[in-house]
Amino acid sequence: MTTTHNRPGLGIFFIVLGVLAISINDMLIKALSGGYPLHEMVFFRSSIGIVFSLMLVQLEGGWRILKTNTPWLHLLRGLLIVISNMTFFGALAVLPLADATALFFVAPLMITLLSIPILGEKVGPWRLGAVVAGFVGVLLMLQAWRSEQAPADVPLVILILPMLAALTYALNQLMTRKLGVHAKASAMAVYIQVIFIIVALGFYFVAGDGRFAAGATNESVVFLLRAWVLPEGTDRWLFLGLGLNSAVVGYSLSQAYRLADAATIAPFEYVGLPLAVFWGWVIWAEFPAPLVLAGIALILGSGLFVFLRERVKNRPLKRRRLPRRY
């Protein structure tokens, strides 16, 4: 019988660690988005990150754990996270950090709901209610776009990009839960880094000279397609920070979704919301309106409720058979 890991406490720890690293990653990419193309940052980030991921491979069992019987599923998982990154960071070049993050945070809701038909996980009415409350918090945050302070010149497609990123991210994490039965977190992180490097090099050979960005007025398009520029000065340290964060993110998220039910740990990704507000306030002097803060409080409250409910149960979750792959 095929079983999965069920350690919700440890899974929650890794998801919070991963979200912290993601928030730093988002802040660094937004800070660098005015001078470098996204695919260049992805290339350097993943090239540095894969070194640290390979070190973790040695700690978790050596080179043998990189062998897989499901290479195409890992490839699909990697492409999903590449699409998620490209669409989210494309929006991040235009939108405030907190606003882009708020739009992206339909992802935990999607993960929790999709885990029912895809993974066969059981989500009770209390957890579903908490997730709905979190979604109401997201809707409250989105009301900022109807206020007088909301930017009027942002195309609708830019607002859709973070939601597309959320959908592909949710599907990626559900695949992580399935593939994590037989694959180590460090190995899955290496697969992701390799795919990022290949995609980034593809962008370089096709658009690395910046010819497709010439004459473009959309900031997201320019960010995706501008010419490569070698980092200089303090930017080199920021690129190194991106690489370190890449290793932490890849390992932590893979480990989190290996160790616990997706529906249990997904709400804790909402920790990224106050972190996005913090970086926006510290770096760009952006501070959300009271309605946005109310939404954040509601979202965090729903995530805390899910954790407390797992503690109140005071018993390990039953191991469950994964659905067959057809």
VOBA-1610 file (N, C-alpha, C; in pm, whole numbers, padded with zeros to 5 digits, always signed):
BEGIN
Met+00085-00120+00000Met+00000+00000+00000Met+00088+00124+00000Thr+00053+00224-00083Thr+00129+00349-00091Thr+00079+00444+00016Thr+00170+00496+00096Thr+00133+00588+00203Thr+00206+00718+00184Thr+00158+00822+00253Thr+00222+00952+00249Thr+00267+00991+00388His+00355+01089+00396His+00400+01141+00523His+00288+01224+00584Asn+00275+01219+00717Asn+00173+01299+00785Asn+00233+01358+00912Arg+00304+01469+00896Arg+00365+01539+01009Arg+00329+01687+00994Pro+00206+01724+01031Pro+00157+01860+01006Pro+00240+01969+01072Gly+00288+01946+01195Gly+00367+02047+01263Gly+00494+02083+01188Leu+00567+01980+01143Leu+00691+02003+01069Leu+00661+02062+00932Gly+00551+02016+00871Gly+00512+02071+00742Gly+00482+02221+00752Ile+00415+02262+00860Ile+00384+02403+00880Ile+00512+02484+00901Phe+00608+02427+00976Phe+00736+02495+00995Phe+00804+02523+00862Phe+00809+02423+00774Phe+00877+02441+00647Phe+00801+02537+00555Ile+00669+02536+00561Ile+00595+02628+00474Ile+00616+02773+00519Val+00623+02797+00649Val+00648+02932+00698Val+00790+02977+00661Leu+00887+02886+00674Leu+01024+02918+00635Leu+01031+02949+00486Gly+00963+02868+00406Gly+00963+02890+00262Gly+00898+03021+00223Val+00787+03055+00290Val+00717+03180+00259Val+00803+03300+00299Leu+00875+03291+00409Leu+00967+03397+00448Leu+01073+03419+00341Ala+01129+03309+00291Ala+01229+03319+00184Ala+01167+03375+00056Ile+01044+03336+00026Ile+00975+03389-00092Ile+00957+03540-00080Ser+00920+03588+00037Ser+00897+03732+00054Ser+01027+03810+00031Ile+01139+03755+00077Ile+01268+03819+00053Ile+01302+03814-00095Asn+01273+03700-00157Asn+01297+03685-00301Asn+01216+03787-00381Asp+01088+03803-00348Asp+01003+03898-00419Asp+01054+04041-00403Met+01096+04074-00281Met+01149+04208-00255Met+01274+04234-00337Leu+01364+04135-00344Leu+01488+04153-00419Leu+01461+04166-00568Ile+01370+04083-00621Ile+01340+04090-00763Ile+01274+04222-00800Lys+01183+04271-00717Lys+01120+04401-00745Lys+01225+04511-00741Ala+01319+04502-00646Ala+01423+04604-00634Ala+01515+04605-00757Leu+01536+04487-00818Leu+01626+04476-00933Leu+01554+04488-01067Ser+01420+04493-01065Ser+01343+04484-01189Ser+01362+04604-01281Gly+01414+04714-01229Gly+01433+04831-01312Gly+01558+04827-01399Gly+01648+04732-01374Gly+01773+04732-01449Gly+01812+04601-01513Tyr+01742+04492-01477Tyr+01778+04360-01529Tyr+01654+04287-01579Pro+01669+04201-01680Pro+01555+04121-01725Pro+01527+04007-01628Leu+01402+03965-01625Leu+01362+03859-01533Leu+01440+03730-01561His+01455+03692-01688His+01521+03565-01716His+01668+03565-01675Glu+01732+03681-01673Glu+01870+03687-01623Glu+01874+03660-01473Met+01780+03722-01400Met+01775+03699-01256Met+01744+03554-01224Val+01654+03495-01304Val+01620+03355-01285Val+01741+03266-01309Phe+01818+03297-01412Phe+01936+03216-01443Phe+02038+03221-01329Phe+02074+03341-01285Phe+02174+03352-01177Phe+02120+03296-01046Arg+01993+03322-01019Arg+01933+03270-00895Arg+01937+03119-00891Ser+01899+03056-01001Ser+01894+02910-01003Ser+02033+02848-01012Ser+02126+02915-01082Ser+02262+02864-01092Ser+02330+02862-00956Ile+02303+02965-00876Ile+02358+02969-00740Ile+02281+02872-00651Gly+02149+02874-00664Gly+02065+02790-00577Gly+02089+02642-00595Ile+02120+02599-00718Ile+02136+02456-00741Ile+02261+02401-00670Val+02360+02488-00649Val+02480+02446-00576Val+02441+02406-00434Phe+02361+02489-00369Phe+02319+02460-00232Phe+02220+02343-00229Ser+02138+02332-00331Ser+02044+02220-00338Ser+02118+02087-00351Leu+02226+02085-00428Leu+02306+01963-00444Leu+02375+01926-00312Met+02410+02026-00233Met+02465+01996-00099Met+02361+01925-00014Leu+02236+01971-00023Leu+02129+01906+00052Leu+02102+01766+00001Val+02122+01744-00130Val+02108+01610-00186Val+02204+01514-00118Gln+02328+01560-00097Gln+02427+01474-00031Gln+02386+01441+00112Leu+02322+01536+00179Leu+02279+01512+00317Leu+02160+01418+00324Glu+02077+01415+00221Glu+01954+01334+00224Glu+01970+01196+00158Gly+02091+01163+00114Gly+02108+01028+00058Gly+02206+01016-00056Gly+02261+01126-00105Gly+02360+01119-00212Gly+02298+01124-00351Trp+02384+01107-00453Trp+02342+01122-00592Trp+02231+01026-00631Arg+02222+00912-00565Arg+02123+00811-00605Arg+01980+00862-00593Ile+01954+00960-00505Ile+01816+01006-00486Ile+01770+01094-00602Leu+01863+01132-00691Leu+01824+01212-00807Leu+01759+01126-00916Lys+01774+00993-00906Lys+01712+00905-01004Lys+01561+00900-00980Thr+01485+00908-01088Thr+01339+00907-01075Thr+01275+00821-01183Asn+01165+00761-01147Asn+01088+00681-01243Asn+00976+00762-01309Thr+00963+00888-01269Thr+00856+00974-01323Thr+00914+01106-01375Pro+01008+01101-01469Pro+01072+01226-01514Pro+00974+01324-01578Trp+00874+01273-01651Trp+00782+01363-01720Trp+00692+01437-01622Leu+00656+01372-01512Leu+00576+01441-01411Leu+00658+01550-01343His+00787+01521-01318His+00872+01624-01260His+00893+01739-01358Leu+00901+01708-01487Leu+00914+01813-01588Leu+00789+01900-01589Leu+00671+01839-01583Leu+00547+01915-01580Leu+00541+02002-01456Arg+00581+01947-01342Arg+00583+02023-01218Arg+00676+02144-01232Gly+00791+02123-01292Gly+00885+02233-01310Gly+00832+02341-01401Leu+00767+02301-01510Leu+00711+02399-01604Leu+00600+02480-01538Leu+00521+02415-01452Leu+00415+02488-01381Leu+00473+02597-01292Ile+00581+02567-01221Ile+00638+02667-01132Ile+00710+02775-01211Val+00764+02742-01329Val+00824+02843-01415Val+00718+02942-01461Ile+00604+02890-01507Ile+00494+02977-01550Ile+00446+03064-01433Ser+00435+03003-01316Ser+00392+03077-01198Ser+00486+03193-01168Asn+00617+03165-01173Asn+00715+03270-01146Asn+00711+03381-01250Met+00708+03341-01377Met+00712+03440-01484Met+00591+03534-01478Thr+00473+03478-01457Thr+00352+03560-01455Thr+00346+03649-01332Phe+00387+03596-01217Phe+00382+03677-01095Phe+00483+03791-01101Phe+00606+03759-01140Phe+00708+03863-01141Phe+00685+03964-01254Gly+00620+03919-01362Gly+00582+04013-01465Gly+00486+04118-01411Ala+00394+04075-01326Ala+00301+04169-01262Ala+00372+04253-01157Leu+00469+04194-01088Leu+00538+04263-00980Leu+00616+04384-01029Ala+00657+04381-01156Ala+00730+04496-01212Ala+00641+04619-01221Val+00509+04600-01220Val+00415+04711-01236Val+00340+04740-01108Leu+00296+04637-01037Leu+00209+04654-00920Leu+00291+04671-00792Pro+00235+04739-00691Pro+00297+04741-00559Pro+00309+04598-00504Leu+00411+04575-00424Leu+00439+04440-00374Leu+00320+04382-00299Ala+00259+04459-00209Ala+00147+04409-00130Ala+00027+04376-00218Asp+00002+04458-00320Asp-00113+04437-00407Asp-00096+04312-00492Ala+00022+04294-00549Ala+00048+04175-00630Ala+00038+04050-00544Thr+00090+04057-00422Thr+00084+03942-00331Thr-00060+03909-00294Ala-00141+04013-00271Ala-00281+03990-00236Ala-00354+03919-00349Leu-00330+03962-00472Leu-00393+03896-00587Leu-00346+03751-00600Phe-00222+03727-00568Phe-00167+03591-00578Phe-00227+03497-00472Phe-00274+03555-00362Phe-00313+03469-00251Phe-00451+03406-00263Val-00494+03387-00387Val-00600+03288-00408Val-00538+03149-00418Ala-00404+03141-00422Ala-00335+03012-00436Ala-00363+02916-00320Pro-00347+02957-00194Pro-00377+02862-00086Pro-00520+02811-00089Leu-00614+02899-00126Leu-00752+02855-00139Leu-00764+02749-00248Met-00699+02773-00362Met-00703+02675-00471Met-00640+02544-00429Ile-00528+02551-00355Ile-00461+02429-00310Ile-00553+02348-00220Thr-00615+02416-00124Thr-00701+02346-00030Thr-00820+02281-00100Leu-00884+02352-00190Leu-01001+02298-00258Leu-00964+02191-00360Leu-00856+02212-00436Leu-00816+02114-00538Leu-00758+01987-00476Ser-00712+01996-00351Ser-00658+01876-00286Ser-00766+01770-00264Ile-00892+01812-00265Ile-01002+01716-00244Ile-01017+01624-00365Pro-01036+01679-00489Pro-01052+01588-00603Pro-00920+01528-00654Ile-00808+01602-00642Ile-00682+01555-00700Ile-00610+01458-00609Leu-00604+01488-00479Leu-00530+01404-00385Leu-00620+01315-00301Gly-00749+01337-00306Gly-00839+01257-00224Gly-00832+01291-00076Glu-00783+01411-00043Glu-00772+01451+00097Glu-00909+01494+00150Lys-00931+01469+00278Lys-01057+01505+00341Lys-01042+01638+00412Val-01127+01731+00378Val-01126+01863+00440Val-01261+01885+00505Gly-01261+01892+00638Gly-01385+01905+00712Gly-01446+02043+00701Pro-01569+02058+00750Pro-01639+02186+00740Pro-01571+02299+00815Trp-01501+02267+00927Trp-01435+02373+01001Trp-01318+02432+00922Arg-01238+02344+00862Arg-01126+02394+00782Arg-01175+02464+00656Leu-01281+02410+00596Leu-01337+02477+00478Leu-01389+02616+00516Gly-01453+02624+00631Gly-01501+02754+00677Gly-01389+02853+00701Ala-01277+02802+00758Ala-01162+02889+00781Ala-01103+02938+00650Val-01099+02849+00550Val-01046+02888+00419Val-01137+02992+00353Val-01268+02973+00366Val-01362+03071+00312Val-01341+03207+00379Ala-01318+03205+00510Ala-01291+03330+00581Ala-01164+03395+00528Gly-01063+03313+00499Gly-00940+03367+00442Gly-00965+03428+00305Phe-01051+03364+00226Phe-01082+03417+00093Phe-01158+03549+00105Val-01243+03561+00204Val-01312+03688+00227Val-01210+03797+00258Gly-01106+03759+00334Gly-00999+03855+00362Gly-00928+03901+00236Val-00905+03806+00143Val-00843+03843+00015Val-00933+03941-00060Leu-01064+03913-00060Leu-01158+04002-00129Leu-01157+04142-00067Leu-01144+04149+00064Leu-01135+04279+00130Leu-01012+04355+00081Met-00901+04284+00067Met-00779+04349+00022Met-00793+04399-00121Leu-00863+04323-00202Leu-00878+04362-00342Leu-00966+04485-00358Gln-01041+04522-00254Gln-01124+04642-00265Gln-01038+04768-00281Ala-00910+04756-00247Ala-00821+04872-00263Ala-00816+04918-00408Trp-00841+04824-00503Trp-00838+04861-00645Trp-00956+04948-00684Arg-01056+04956-00597Arg-01171+05041-00628Arg-01161+05177-00561Ser-01054+05197-00486Ser-01039+05323-00413Ser-00978+05429-00504Glu-00976+05550-00454Glu-00921+05661-00531Glu-00770+05650-00547Gln-00706+05577-00455Gln-00561+05564-00461Gln-00517+05456-00559Ala-00609+05375-00610Ala-00573+05266-00699Ala-00525+05321-00832Pro-00415+05264-00887Pro-00366+05311-01016Pro-00466+05285-01127Ala-00490+05385-01210Ala-00593+05374-01313Ala-00538+05326-01446Asp-00405+05328-01462Asp-00346+05297-01591Asp-00293+05153-01600Val-00329+05068-01505Val-00283+04930-01506Val-00381+04847-01589Pro-00335+04782-01697Pro-00424+04700-01779Pro-00480+04582-01701Leu-00597+04537-01743Leu-00661+04424-01675Leu-00575+04300-01678Val-00502+04280-01789Val-00419+04160-01800Val-00312+04155-01692Ile-00264+04271-01647Ile-00164+04275-01540Ile-00224+04224-01410Leu-00352+04257-01386Leu-00419+04211-01265Leu-00449+04062-01271Ile-00464+04009-01392Ile-00492+03866-01408Ile-00367+03782-01389Leu-00249+03839-01421Leu-00125+03762-01414Leu-00100+03697-01277Pro-00116+03770-01165Pro-00092+03703-01036Pro-00190+03588-01009Met-00313+03597-01063Met-00409+03489-01042Met-00375+03366-01126Leu-00323+03390-01247Leu-00271+03278-01327Leu-00152+03215-01257Ala-00069+03298-01197Ala+00044+03247-01119Ala-00006+03162-01002Ala-00115+03206-00940Ala-00171+03132-00827Ala-00221+02994-00869Leu-00289+02987-00984Leu-00342+02859-01032Leu-00229+02761-01063Thr-00128+02806-01137Thr-00017+02716-01172Thr+00064+02678-01048Tyr+00074+02770-00953Tyr+00144+02739-00827Tyr+00068+02633-00748Ala-00064+02646-00742Ala-00145+02549-00669Ala-00131+02410-00730Leu-00138+02401-00863Leu-00123+02272-00930Leu+00017+02215-00905Asn+00118+02300-00904Asn+00254+02256-00876Asn+00266+02194-00738Gln+00208+02259-00639Gln+00222+02209-00502Gln+00142+02080-00480Leu+00032+02065-00550Leu-00042+01939-00540Leu+00038+01825-00603Met+00109+01855-00713Met+00197+01754-00771Met+00312+01722-00677Thr+00360+01823-00604Thr+00466+01800-00507Thr+00421+01700-00402Arg+00297+01713-00358Arg+00242+01622-00257Arg+00239+01479-00310Lys+00204+01463-00437Lys+00199+01329-00496Lys+00338+01272-00517Leu+00426+01351-00581Leu+00558+01302-00615Leu+00647+01285-00491Gly+00615+01359-00384Gly+00696+01353-00263Gly+00687+01221-00190Val+00596+01134-00230Val+00588+01001-00168Val+00717+00924-00193His+00776+00941-00311His+00894+00864-00348His+01017+00950-00372Ala+01005+01083-00376Ala+01118+01170-00406Ala+01151+01257-00284Lys+01281+01276-00261Lys+01326+01362-00153Lys+01307+01509-00191Ala+01293+01593-00089Ala+01271+01735-00113Ala+01389+01798-00186Ser+01511+01760-00149Ser+01628+01819-00214Ser+01635+01780-00360Ala+01597+01656-00393Ala+01598+01612-00533Ala+01496+01691-00614Met+01377+01710-00558Met+01275+01787-00630Met+01318+01932-00648Ala+01392+01986-00550Ala+01443+02122-00564Ala+01544+02130-00678Val+01628+02028-00692Val+01728+02026-00800Val+01657+02020-00935Tyr+01554+01937-00948Tyr+01480+01928-01075Tyr+01427+02067-01114Ile+01371+02138-01017Ile+01316+02270-01044Ile+01424+02366-01091Gln+01538+02363-01021Gln+01647+02455-01057Gln+01697+02428-01198Val+01709+02301-01235Val+01756+02266-01370Val+01660+02321-01475Ile+01530+02305-01452Ile+01431+02354-01548Ile+01436+02506-01558Phe+01452+02573-01446Phe+01465+02719-01448Phe+01586+02762-01532Ile+01697+02694-01514Ile+01819+02729-01587Ile+01799+02710-01737Ile+01737+02598-01774Ile+01713+02570-01917Ile+01622+02676-01979Val+01513+02710-01909Val+01420+02810-01961Val+01487+02947-01970Ala+01565+02984-01868Ala+01632+03113-01870Ala+01733+03122-01984Leu+01807+03014-02009Leu+01901+03013-02120Leu+01828+03023-02254Gly+01712+02960-02262Gly+01632+02971-02383Gly+01592+03115-02411Phe+01550+03187-02304Phe+01518+03329-02318Phe+01641+03408-02362Tyr+01756+03372-02307Tyr+01878+03445-02340Tyr+01913+03431-02488Phe+01908+03309-02539Phe+01946+03287-02678Phe+01844+03348-02776Val+01719+03356-02734Val+01616+03412-02821Val+01604+03563-02806Ala+01609+03613-02682Ala+01580+03754-02657Ala+01684+03824-02571Gly+01799+03761-02550Gly+01899+03817-02459Gly+01959+03948-02502Asp+01950+03981-02631Asp+02005+04109-02678Asp+01906+04223-02664Gly+01785+04195-02620Gly+01686+04299-02594Gly+01610+04348-02716Arg+01625+04280-02831Arg+01559+04331-02952Arg+01407+04327-02943Phe+01352+04232-02867Phe+01206+04223-02858Phe+01149+04327-02761Ala+01234+04387-02679Ala+01188+04490-02586Ala+01195+04629-02647Ala+01259+04641-02763Ala+01274+04772-02826Ala+01137+04827-02864Gly+01108+04946-02817Gly+00982+05012-02849Gly+00866+04971-02761Ala+00884+04872-02674Ala+00775+04828-02586Ala+00750+04932-02478Thr+00623+04955-02448Thr+00586+05052-02345Thr+00534+04986-02216Asn+00493+04860-02226Asn+00444+04788-02108Asn+00563+04747-02022Glu+00560+04789-01896Glu+00673+04762-01807Glu+00696+04613-01785Ser+00590+04534-01782Ser+00605+04390-01764Ser+00676+04327-01883Val+00641+04371-02005Val+00705+04318-02126Val+00853+04355-02128Val+00882+04479-02093Val+01022+04524-02089Val+01100+04443-01987Phe+01039+04419-01871Phe+01105+04342-01766Phe+01137+04200-01813Leu+01048+04140-01889Leu+01068+04004-01936Leu+01171+03994-02049Leu+01181+04098-02132Leu+01254+04085-02257Leu+01371+04181-02275Arg+01402+04265-02176Arg+01514+04358-02193Arg+01647+04282-02202Ala+01750+04350-02250Ala+01881+04288-02271Ala+01949+04256-02139Trp+02033+04151-02140Trp+02110+04114-02023Trp+02214+04221-01991Val+02235+04247-01863Val+02338+04338-01816Val+02407+04270-01697Leu+02538+04258-01702Leu+02610+04193-01592Leu+02595+04276-01465Pro+02558+04214-01354Pro+02541+04290-01229Pro+02672+04349-01180Glu+02663+04467-01123Glu+02780+04536-01072Glu+02755+04586-00930Gly+02863+04615-00860Gly+02855+04674-00726Gly+02772+04592-00630Thr+02684+04661-00555Thr+02604+04593-00453Thr+02501+04499-00516Asp+02470+04518-00644Asp+02374+04429-00710Asp+02424+04285-00711Arg+02555+04266-00710Arg+02609+04130-00707Arg+02568+04058-00580Trp+02565+04131-00469Trp+02523+04070-00343Trp+02374+04038-00344Leu+02297+04124-00411Leu+02154+04096-00422Leu+02130+03971-00505Phe+02208+03952-00612Phe+02196+03832-00692Phe+02235+03708-00610Leu+02339+03722-00528Leu+02377+03610-00440Leu+02265+03578-00343Gly+02201+03684-00290Gly+02087+03662-00201Gly+01974+03590-00271Leu+01950+03622-00397Leu+01848+03552-00475Leu+01881+03403-00484Gly+02009+03371-00507Gly+02048+03231-00517Gly+02028+03155-00388Leu+02067+03215-00276Leu+02049+03150-00146Leu+01901+03129-00117Asn+01820+03230-00147Asn+01677+03218-00125Asn+01615+03111-00214Ser+01668+03098-00336Ser+01616+02997-00426Ser+01631+02857-00368Ala+01748+02831-00307Ala+01770+02700-00246Ala+01676+02678-00128Val+01659+02781-00044Val+01571+02770+00072Val+01426+02749+00030Val+01382+02827-00070Val+01244+02815-00118Val+01218+02677-00176Gly+01306+02633-00267Gly+01285+02504-00333Gly+01279+02389-00236Tyr+01370+02389-00137Tyr+01371+02279-00040Tyr+01254+02288+00056Ser+01228+02407+00110Ser+01125+02422+00214Ser+00987+02389+00161Leu+00952+02440+00042Leu+00819+02413-00011Leu+00802+02266-00047Ser+00907+02206-00107Ser+00898+02064-00140Ser+00883+01980-00013Gln+00959+02014+00089Gln+00952+01939+00215Gln+00816+01957+00281Ala+00764+02080+00281Ala+00636+02107+00347Ala+00524+02023+00287Tyr+00516+02021+00154Tyr+00407+01949+00088Tyr+00431+01799+00080Arg+00552+01754+00117Arg+00577+01611+00133Arg+00527+01564+00270Leu+00541+01649+00370Leu+00522+01608+00509Leu+00380+01620+00561Ala+00297+01700+00496Ala+00164+01725+00550Ala+00062+01741+00439Asp-00064+01721+00476Asp-00173+01740+00381Asp-00171+01882+00327Ala-00194+01893+00198Ala-00196+02026+00135Ala-00301+02115+00201Ala-00417+02060+00232Ala-00525+02141+00290Ala-00489+02192+00429Thr-00399+02124+00500Thr-00359+02165+00634Thr-00260+02280+00631Ile-00160+02271+00544Ile-00053+02370+00549Ile-00073+02487+00453Ala-00158+02470+00351Ala-00174+02577+00252Ala-00215+02710+00315Pro-00307+02715+00413Pro-00345+02845+00469Pro-00228+02921+00531Phe-00121+02852+00570Phe-00008+02919+00632Phe+00077+02995+00532Glu+00048+02977+00404Glu+00116+03060+00306Glu+00070+03205+00316Tyr-00040+03228+00386Tyr-00088+03365+00405Tyr+00007+03448+00491Val+00104+03385+00555Val+00205+03460+00628Val+00276+03557+00534Gly+00278+03523+00405Gly+00342+03610+00307Gly+00277+03746+00294Leu+00150+03758+00333Leu+00080+03886+00320Leu+00138+03996+00410Pro+00147+03973+00541Pro+00208+04080+00623Pro+00354+04103+00589Leu+00424+03999+00543Leu+00563+04018+00503Leu+00571+04109+00380Ala+00479+04090+00285Ala+00477+04178+00168Ala+00448+04322+00208Val+00355+04340+00303Val+00326+04474+00352Val+00450+04534+00418Phe+00522+04453+00494Phe+00641+04501+00565Phe+00747+04549+00467Trp+00779+04466+00366Trp+00882+04505+00270Trp+00837+04627+00189Gly+00708+04632+00153Gly+00659+04747+00079Gly+00672+04875+00159Trp+00647+04866+00289Trp+00657+04983+00377Trp+00802+05025+00398Val+00891+04927+00423Val+01031+04957+00454Val+01108+05004+00330Ile+01086+04939+00217Ile+01167+04967+00098Ile+01106+05076+00011Trp+00972+05071-00010Trp+00909+05163-00105Trp+00810+05261-00040Ala+00806+05264+00093Ala+00716+05355+00164Ala+00571+05337+00122Glu+00533+05212+00091Glu+00395+05180+00057Glu+00327+05118+00181Phe+00215+05173+00218Phe+00144+05116+00333Phe-00003+05100+00296Pro-00060+04983+00322Pro-00198+04955+00280Pro-00300+05034+00360Ala-00417+05047+00299Ala-00527+05117+00363Ala-00586+05033+00477Pro-00664+05093+00567Pro-00723+05017+00678Pro-00802+04895+00633Leu-00873+04904+00520Leu-00950+04790+00471Leu-00859+04673+00435Val-00743+04704+00379Val-00646+04600+00345Val-00593+04535+00473Leu-00564+04613+00573Leu-00515+04559+00700Leu-00620+04468+00764Ala-00748+04505+00751Ala-00855+04420+00804Ala-00856+04286+00731Gly-00835+04289+00600Gly-00830+04165+00524Gly-00715+04077+00566Ile-00600+04137+00591Ile-00483+04060+00637Ile-00512+03993+00770Ala-00574+04067+00862Ala-00607+04011+00993Ala-00701+03891+00979Leu-00799+03901+00891Leu-00894+03792+00871Leu-00825+03670+00810Ile-00736+03695+00716Ile-00663+03585+00651Ile-00572+03513+00750Leu-00497+03590+00827Leu-00408+03529+00926Leu-00487+03454+01032Gly-00602+03508+01069Gly-00686+03440+01168Gly-00733+03305+01119Ser-00767+03295+00991Ser-00813+03168+00936Ser-00701+03065+00936Gly-00579+03110+00900Gly-00466+03017+00903Gly-00435+02968+01043Leu-00441+03058+01141Leu-00417+03020+01280Leu-00522+02921+01328Phe-00645+02939+01286Phe-00752+02847+01326Phe-00724+02706+01276Val-00678+02694+01152Val-00647+02562+01097Val-00540+02494+01181Phe-00435+02568+01218Phe-00328+02510+01299Phe-00378+02466+01435Leu-00456+02552+01501Leu-00508+02518+01634Leu-00601+02398+01628Arg-00675+02384+01521Arg-00765+02269+01508Arg-00684+02140+01499Glu-00571+02144+01427Glu-00486+02025+01420Glu-00430+01991+01558Arg-00397+02094+01636Arg-00345+02068+01771Arg-00453+02012+01862Val-00575+02063+01850Val-00685+02018+01936Val-00717+01872+01912Lys-00702+01829+01788Lys-00728+01687+01758Lys-00641+01597+01843Asn-00514+01642+01868Asn-00421+01569+01956Asn-00401+01425+01914Arg-00398+01403+01784Arg-00371+01269+01734Arg-00315+01282+01593Pro-00230+01185+01552Pro-00176+01191+01417Pro-00284+01170+01313Leu-00270+01238+01200Leu-00364+01216+01091Leu-00348+01076+01036Lys-00458+01013+00996Lys-00452+00880+00940Lys-00382+00883+00806Arg-00298+00783+00783Arg-00234+00772+00653Arg-00338+00728+00552Arg-00331+00786+00433Arg-00432+00756+00334Arg-00366+00713+00204Arg-00434+00626+00133Arg-00387+00578+00004Arg-00403+00691-00100Leu-00299+00711-00180Leu-00310+00809-00287Leu-00394+00754-00399Pro-00467+00840-00470Pro-00546+00792-00583Pro-00455+00737-00692Arg-00505+00636-00766Arg-00425+00579-00873Arg-00406+00678-00985Arg-00290+00665-01052Arg-00263+00749-01168Arg-00307+00674-01291Tyr-00394+00734-01368Tyr-00445+00670-01489Tyr-00380+00730-01611
//
